[in-house]
């Protein structure tokens, strides 16, 4: 098995667990947050900077890399790790979420999804077999199976059809996936219907994937519904396999996900809001580009020890962003990723001490969710 | 004197010289190339990265900082060094070049220049006194006097009027400049007329500034004309004061300028062309964003040991630039500044060995000026 989780501690009062995830590109601690490097780069950052913020495993997007620069080119370059100069582990998604998000630009059949490129309108077909060809060419440590991600809201009939297709496509993915230094993870679907989640889990677990994604959440449903799905689904999942909650990355959802037994997360949120001039602080979000910070010479977060907060003021960062200077969004990105990775460190410490519920309370006491 | 040059060696066969420029923020070696940080940031870079490429003294723009974020705000922040987290010396230009470049947006009188902001069209007046107020608020180690930079081509009558006004404005600048930890440099004008250059030099030298800029060159005239001006002008300048050739930064002009006795240079060229996807190599310029490099897995310059060339291929950098990923222009910027600073190191070595003319020949043998 190229990828394997070793659970080192289960928390006393929740389903949270500490583990080590071993991969062909090294071992990482779980629970883990994976920064997103959509186009073979975590936006604005060097790999060294990603590492300095605490990033150890990054996600890259099959859909985007297939369109540009093309998976053949990445293979010729020696694979994604070498191409982008990231020496740690990488996970590639399957492109399923992206192509389903294209809406009118795509049509779904049993064979796969036909879609038009968001870049030039050219026509393409993603089948499970094609996606495996792409992901194997990219050569990440973990590849995700091609799934159908149902939207929210979505009626039960549609959710059933999507989960059944996801199972059939998972079988097709497994059949053609043969890269020995890459683990293929299945993706559990079923929308917000607990019985469908159970059915999807049962069908995919029977295929014995080395890890499982939980897809189709964080797509617009209320957080309580997501937590409810996790409460019911995760006890059905094997303890000796990694559990990856896809597309989740707000501070509160990270804590709640870990409490429910999630090992892996990814999300564009911290990097995306950074580029809009919004940063996390221990008190909640702060839009540093706002006029009120023009003469505020304090760091973005006074409790933060990241490079940006140690060296630059809100006033300076606001100036940079208003003047369209790239250093501005570099600094907000560094800060936000550092903030999230520091949160993951705190979560792991809390698990070690069997005080994760207490930590959640302490965190939320200060952090304004508004 | 807050700023002073100590000439440590004069080359045997040219007017080139090695020196140490002492400033309130430390000593730097000359001849020196100053990267430009127009809006209190060298575009795309952190101060640490500027330093890693070999940058030791940076230039920032009075015109831009006055408009945004405003010199009062920078003073409140503790001055430009603290605001932008650059601990080495800084030079600010006078805004003269910028406001004269505004063309129809400005009118010149004896009092000063009335102009409209390129950002919001608001009306402003730069007088020598106002510019001194701004530059003293910014607090750079070196401030430039407010001058009138004549365009090229320009008739002699206009060039005379501009140089006379530059002299009168230099007197007004000197009269109000009183910041003890900042040196005020005069600027020699006179277009491409050697007799006018001589006159401008004589008038400004009589005011005994601690250093002199050579303005109004590299504004579109043929290089040979610029070299001719330097050949005639520099022997008239004092040996014990720094000589700063403003706005020059192409590799060949740097070598030619040093040969003629210049100590300091600045230019946006290396950083600007980097953002357009063009880089210097030992063979000449290379536009890495061009299609021909899509599958070229070699570094930008195979003889370069910069961070970008040690870790990334032309194919990857081209991909980043085509995909509008910021890391792309970060890497080209790092490379170009490293290239220019390495050139300055090679120039200094050649002076040390009295072989600068030979070095020029060796460099130009490989470097395609096209």
Interface residues (C-beta under 8 A of the other chain):
Chain A: X39 X40 X41 X43 X44 X45 X46 X68 X69 X73 X76 X77 X78 X83 X84 X85 X294 X295 X297 X311 X312 X313 X315 X316 X319 X320 X322 X323 X325 X326 X327 X329 X330
Chain B: X39 X40 X41 X43 X44 X45 X46 X68 X69 X73 X76 X77 X78 X83 X84 X85 X294 X295 X297 X311 X312 X313 X315 X316 X319 X320 X322 X323 X325 X326 X327 X329 X330
